[in-house]
Each structure stands twice: as structure tokens, then as C-alpha cells.
Amino acid sequence: MPVGEYRLAAKRPGPGLRFSHHDRILLAESGRLAARLKISRAEYIRMAVERMNHKTASRLRAERLAEVSRRVRDESMRVNAEFAAIKLNADA
């Protein structure tokens, strides 16, 4: 077997672990790609998890910022409406 080639048959999970067909395909692909990058599959998966964590944190931050911005905008519109009502009463 060439260096870096992964065989899932040789790396069977313990008796308590069961992988679906899709999981086995993902593991094989990650092993092949890691080998092409000349890094371990564990390092490849760690990098993928870090990237996903970063993307998720960024998305959650953007969602929170959008929600806070909406609340600030709503409050600003209420304040502007109050000032407009005061100005109308002062002009009357």
C-alpha cells in the first residue's frame, strides 16, 4: 500500500463505533485529501473543524448584529415619532 493511502478495512472502528456509508466515504475522502496535502487525517479534520467553527461564529455574530441593529432602528423610529408628535403639538 503506498504511503498516505488509507484503507478503512485496516482501520475498523472499535466494537462500539458504527459508521454509516456516508461517514465511511467522508473518512476515505478526508484521508485521500490529507495524504495529498502531506498531513495526517487527524490534522486535516482538525483544520476542517477550526474552519467550520470560525464560519459558524462569524455567521452567529452577523445574525446577532443584524438583530441588535433592527432593535436600535426600531427604537430610533419610536424616538423620532415622539419628537415629530412634540413638534406638531408645538406648531399647533
Secondary structure as UniProt FT lines:
FT   TURN            3..4
FT   HELIX           8..11
FT   TURN            15..16
FT   HELIX           21..37
FT   HELIX           41..91
//
